[in-house]
């Protein structure tokens, strides 16, 4: 296959001692039904057989680059962005498996919406004895903007980004947000243009005990809190320490057995509701649904019996149509079983 002079998609796959799953990850990219790409294999100073595995592939679309020493994921990804020749940048991890139609379906989304800047998909989780399941994340631009305060709205290795949209940012992946560098990027990129997740799994996401999300959880949450503060500044909100802790607990999915704490949450979410309405009035109904869903979960996790239900309906903007039936059933179950999932700090 002749080498593309100016590939449409640049695939960034960082590799660090990834010999165990690397070949399978590479094959899943080379076997894409959409063929117009370059695959940048970014070796971050591996000391295992990763280099030999990479050099065992004979495909002109592969570009092999190696850091002299281990520089870390953020340096390596930024290096890849700087060298990428494509109109689009696709992410891929060295331990995951892309579905063969992934690129084809993502390119179609960009062709349908010229304002689209980032497109991800659902993922199927597997590995380490875990039960396989499909992760459902926000799909539409409205859902993503509404939920980004409380959760990372994209599965990082599933995304494709319009490269020119990154030029609107002063920095790409930032060292100050290590272990949540992708969430930090989305927290800025979603304000550049439209975003979307394709509502089907296009990536098999492997779970194992060496992942950053498992090893560096405390560091991750420190970065998450900073990102949430940055997001709130987009809506002219400067959170108090108590509000910052409440928002981080929403991200974690934990609560407190403390009525005053939850009353503070009501005030804070009402403030966010009104500020969001000012910036994105057309998305307000979707935002309300997200807020109600998150709030009902927090109330259910507080372990305060019937008070859970009383507080769940206390949001000033609450409407029955915003409450999902499954969320209400979970609330009832948690109330009757005195379930709790509490902040340990």
C-alpha positions, 0 to 999 in steps of 0.5 A: 500500500502506497504511503499517504502524503497527507493522511486524513486521520492520524492515529496516536497510540502511545506505548510503554512496555505494552508487549502483552496486548500491543499486537492485538491493538495494532491489528485492530487499527490496521484492519479498519474499513476506513483505510486513509490514515497514518498510525503513529506508534509512540514508544515512550522508552519501553524496555520490553519487547514492544519495539520488536513487536512494532517492527514486526508489522510491515505496513507503510501507514505505520510511523514509529517514533521512540522517546530516548527515555520515558517521558510520560503519557502527556509529553508523548501525546503532545509530541504526537499531536505536533507530528500528526499530518491528518485533518483528524486525530484518533486516539487509541491505547496499546491495550484496547481493541477498536471495532473495525468500523470505528473510523468509518462511522466517526468520519461520517459524523464529522461529514454530517456536522461541520461544527463537530470537534470531537466524536467518541463512542460507547465502549465495551469493558472486558478483562481481569475477570470483569463481566463484560458490559457496554458503558453508556455515556452522554451522546448529544452535545446538550447531554455532554455539556450538561454532564461534564461537571460531574463526569468525564464525558468521553472514553479517551481511547475512543475519540476522534478530534478535528485537529484544527480545533486544538489550535483554539487552545493554548495547550493540549494535554497539560502536566498540571492535570496529570492522571486526568489530562483527558478530562481537562482537554474535554473541559476546554474543547467542548466550548470550541464546537460541537461534541458527540458520542456515537451510541454504540460500542466501537472500542473494546476497553481492556481492564487490568490492574496496571491502569492509571485509573487504578494506581493513581486514584488520589492524584486523579481526584485532585486534578478533577477538582481543579478541572471542575473549578475551571468549568464553573468559571465558564459560568461565572461561578467561583465555588466555596471550599464546601461547594467544591467538595460537594461537586467532587463527591458528585463525580465520585458518586458518594454522599454524606449522612448530613442534612445541612450538607445536602441542603448546601447541595440544593443551593449549589445546584440551583445556582448552577441551573440558573447560570447554565440557563444563561449560557445555554438556554436551549439545552436547559431541559437536558441539563435539568434532567442531568441535575435531577438524576445526579441529585437523586443518586446523592440523596439515595446514597446518603443513608438517611431513610425517608429523608432521602425521598424528601430531599430528592424532591427539594430542588427548586427546578424539580419537575416529575418529567425530569425524573427517570423511572429507573432513578426513582426505583433505585431511590426507593430501594436504597431508602427501604434497605438503608443503603449508603455510599458515603464520603470517607473524608 
